[in-house]
Amino acid sequence: MTLYIDPPTWPGHGRMWSHLVSDESFDELHAFARGLGIPERAFERDHYDIPSHRYADVVRAGAVEVGAKELLRRLTHAGLRRPKRRGNPSEAPSRIRR
């Protein structure tokens, strides 16, 4: 049961972002995020988007730093990967799944 975060190298909305994932469950991921005050709106399909100014807080709280490829490998290996759907947006999964 480990949480992983990649470096803040993903641009968007005028800042850089990291991704926070679990290798165990979405319940574990949501509980960790709640404990840090990360809003539910930051959850997207299978990860939380973490702004660069929160990166150190998340690592101090126990997330393990890994590269983006390793993060994706661990997420996929855990069976928690939820790729973006193509086609009808009304078929997209809800933001928070527990």
C-alpha positions in Angstrom: 0.0 0.0 0.0 2.0 2.9 -1.4 1.1 6.3 -2.9 3.3 7.6 -5.7 3.8 11.1 -7.2 5.6 12.1 -10.3 7.6 15.4 -10.7 5.6 18.6 -11.5 6.4 18.6 -15.2 2.8 18.7 -16.6 1.7 22.2 -17.7 -1.8 23.5 -17.4 -3.7 26.6 -16.2 -0.5 28.6 -15.9 1.3 26.2 -13.5 3.0 22.9 -13.4 1.3 19.7 -12.1 2.2 16.3 -10.7 0.0 13.2 -10.6 -0.7 11.3 -7.3 -1.7 7.6 -7.5 -2.2 4.6 -5.3 -1.0 1.0 -6.0 -3.7 -0.4 -3.8 -7.1 1.3 -4.1 -9.0 4.4 -4.9 -10.2 4.4 -1.2 -6.6 4.7 -0.1 -5.9 7.5 -2.6 -9.0 9.5 -1.6 -8.3 9.1 2.1 -4.7 10.3 1.6 -5.9 13.3 -0.4 -8.6 14.2 2.1 -6.0 14.1 4.9 -3.9 16.7 3.0 -6.9 18.9 2.2 -6.7 18.2 -1.5 -10.1 18.9 -3.0 -12.1 16.2 -4.7 -12.3 18.3 -7.9 -8.5 17.5 -8.3 -9.3 13.8 -8.9 -9.4 12.8 -12.6 -10.3 9.2 -13.5 -7.4 7.5 -11.7 -5.2 10.2 -10.1 -5.1 13.5 -8.4 -3.6 16.5 -10.1 -1.3 18.1 -7.6 0.0 21.7 -8.2 3.8 22.1 -8.0 3.5 24.3 -4.8 2.0 21.2 -3.0 4.5 18.7 -4.2 6.8 18.8 -1.1 3.7 18.6 1.2 2.6 15.4 -0.5 6.1 13.9 -0.4 6.4 14.8 3.3 3.1 13.1 4.0 4.5 9.8 2.6 4.1 9.7 -1.2 7.0 8.1 -3.0 8.7 10.1 -5.7 8.9 8.3 -9.0 9.2 9.3 -12.7 6.1 9.6 -14.9 6.8 6.3 -16.7 7.2 4.4 -13.4 4.1 6.0 -12.0 2.1 4.8 -15.0 3.6 1.3 -14.8 2.6 1.0 -11.1 -0.9 2.3 -11.7 -1.4 -0.1 -14.6 0.1 -3.0 -12.7 -2.3 -2.4 -9.8 -5.2 -2.6 -12.3 -6.3 1.0 -11.4 -5.5 2.7 -14.8 -8.6 4.4 -16.3 -7.6 5.9 -19.7 -9.5 8.8 -21.2 -12.5 7.6 -23.2 -12.9 8.7 -26.8 -16.3 9.3 -28.3 -19.4 10.3 -26.4 -18.5 12.4 -23.4 -21.8 11.5 -21.7 -20.4 8.0 -21.3 -17.4 9.2 -19.3 -17.1 7.9 -15.7 -18.0 10.2 -12.8 -15.2 12.2 -11.3 -15.1 10.3 -8.0 -15.4 6.6 -7.9 -15.0 4.7 -4.7 
